[in-house]
Amino acid sequence: IFIAGQAFLSLRFLLFTCLCTGVILGAMDSCYDELGSPSRCMPRFENAAFGRAVEASNTCGLPPEDYCAQTGSARSCRRCDAANPLLHHNVTYLTDFHIDEEPTWWQSQSMFHGVQYPQSVNLTLRLGKAFEITYIRLKFHTSRPESFAIYKRTYKEGPWLPYQYYSASCWKTFGKDPKGFLQPGHDERTALCTDEFSDISPLTGGNVAFSTLEGRPSAYNFDQSPVLQEWVTATDILISLNRLNTFGDEFFKDANVLRSYYYAISDFSVGGRCKCNGHASECMQDQHGELVCACQHHTTGSDCQACQPFYQDRPWARATAESANECVMCNCSGRADACEFDSELYRSTGSGGHCVGCRDHTDGPHCERCLENFYRSSPQDACQPCNCNALGSLSLQCADDGQCHCRQTVTGKKCDSCRPGFHTLGATGCRACECHTAGSMGVCSPLDGQCHCRVNVEGHACDRCKPGFFNLAADNQKGCESCFCFGHSVACTSDPRYVAINITSEFIDDPDGWTGEFQEGRKSPLIWKEGEVYLLPHADDDIGFYKAPQKFLGNQLQSYGRPLIFEFVAEDHELLPKQVTVVLEGSGMSVSAELQSEPGLSQGSEIWTVTHYHPDDFAWRKELFSEVQLCLTMTKATTLPVTSVSLCVDTSQLSRVSLVSARPMSTLSLTDLPSAPWVEQCTCPLGFEGQFCERCAPGYKREVPNGGPFARCVPCTCNQHGECHPETGECQCRDFTTGPTCERCLDGYYGNALVGGPGVCQPCPCPGQTACAQVPQTGEVVCTNCPGGQRGEHIY
């Protein structure tokens, strides 16, 4: 730095610098105002060249040489020796500190050593990082060159760009108009040429000062001119010295004359600020020794030329006097640590920070929503996977509460279960259950469609009776009735030849054959009035019975399993019987049941119901009564034939009796009566026949003679000599045989009847066909009952 007693810059230049940059020479220390709000800040204004090394393409003293000074009329010559500290003029003198009284300068070799156009001498200053250059000043120790140029690099290793040309022959040397200037609209990055500083005088101490913004139309709007901001930016400065100024006497080739022409510069200054784009108040060396800005406003980079990684919500911008343009933190909802600027997002929403790597299964520019097929109840919660069943859901995306959108036949939070009444989740949802309503309970299994069958029902759809059962009906809690078949078969079906009828007594005209009876068999007529009958006891402790007429008796096998209904009425509900005993008798058996009432159809009436079945042992009968008390009906209570139906009532007015039964369709005229599916048609095993296997087949008899339809049928034992009676088992012998099993020949016949078949019994060869016998050893027939006066083995 050369300190001179006189100002080296013109007043015009200083004013221009202050007005254009709008800053003072000192640093703008704080990047935040007194309220803590961000504001523009800049490093201090400085001589960026001071103390920095300059590279020269040519320097005197290598080898040592003499040079002469162009001062006065006489030339004084001196020695330049690069190795001698007292005699050298190396590049360190370009940016050192000195005063006028003790000047130092850099010096090139002289014209004597061939330094002259077209051979240029270059001085290169590397600033270490980008600076915003306000001016470049050169003070020459000799006369100023006839032609030289200033170049700069905008960024490290970038191309050299012309900054300014100086020449007394602008057109000839640089192809530029020496009076050229820039008009508004021109490219303001254009280098101009001037001849103002190219005179040979003064012979020493001449200054050249280049202001980077002088003559630039947008200089007064610098903050809004990216072109000029780039124009003033430089990382390296190159001074190219092209042609020496001479008096023309070099043509005489005088050695001392030639030694008097050389380039010599005592000071090389570069005024500017470390470029931080208004986001730092100082520059410093980093850990690698590189000069960088101490960035504020959440900016980063050697020039604060970018926003920090998580401050990308709006585009980076240079700070201005009006706005600090600080970088804004991305809004990632606390679920991401990185973001990037999205210009399209910024254009559409005013918030350009697009978050990267959203956590907790979130998505969106600000991690503000869950990933597809995830959900959460509130923004504070972590997103959870919907896990919607792909088969049962209309979409894999669920609602905010995690409920998936199910197909019509599917249910469950994840749509993974079939709705009641559906089963087997598949690609189109669940299939409808196909359960038979009469044979099933509830709905089918949602997994495989298996229906829940009633006790006596089977099949995937509960649509068939188990073996040994028939008549699948909705009103049967067990689904199917057991095959009766007098216990001889477990294979039966409903007989389609029967229709349902009702056997009723409504007492419209008379007691309809009903009679009364008290204990000890005392008969008593019933008292009748229209629509009801009642039994009048002779004493308070009399127990009376209603005796059923013939139409309720006899063969009632078609009423098997059907209800027998009794209805009582009274003037007051309190007079209705609290309990009714039903007694059924037949085939030597008696069954009774204590019935509880059901609500009647009208006030002052109650109904008792018993269902007829046959009890085949006492244990079964006990089960019957238990079920009656529980279900208000009897489950299996009569036999064939019914000889007596009695009701035991302490106080009663019987108004109606009804028994459901059936009749063969052929016994009726054309009918629209309903069918009677409870009437069975048995498939009888060998030895049995009849609709209910109630008879022994020809050739079979009861195992227990006269044992009735419940007794087993066994083959007849008549030794093939006749048929047996199906009930008694007695044989009707043929082939001259006799005995309970036709086991012997008739008197007057001989032979072995046990052999079986016709012709085994032959007439005895005795007078009058009297008795004879056959000797087993010889086969000889001997008469055993000879007439009087005759004897011998054979009587002829």
Disulfide bonds with the S-S distance in Angstrom:
Cys31-Cys41 1.93
Cys60-Cys80 2.14
Cys68-Cys77 1.83
Cys170-Cys193 2.03
Cys274-Cys283 1.88
Cys276-Cys293 2.00
Cys295-Cys304 2.13
Cys307-Cys327 1.96
Cys330-Cys339 2.04
Cys332-Cys355 1.95
Cys358-Cys367 2.00
Cys370-Cys383 2.02
Cys386-Cys398 2.02
Cys388-Cys404 1.97
Cys406-Cys415 1.99
Cys418-Cys430 2.07
Cys433-Cys444 1.79
Cys435-Cys451 1.96
Cys453-Cys462 2.00
Cys465-Cys480 1.97
Cys483-Cys492 1.85
Cys485-Cys682 1.94
Cys684-Cys693 2.08
Cys696-Cys713 1.92
Cys716-Cys724 1.58
Cys718-Cys731 1.87
Cys733-Cys742 1.87
Cys745-Cys761 1.86
Cys764-Cys772 1.93
Cys766-Cys783 1.78
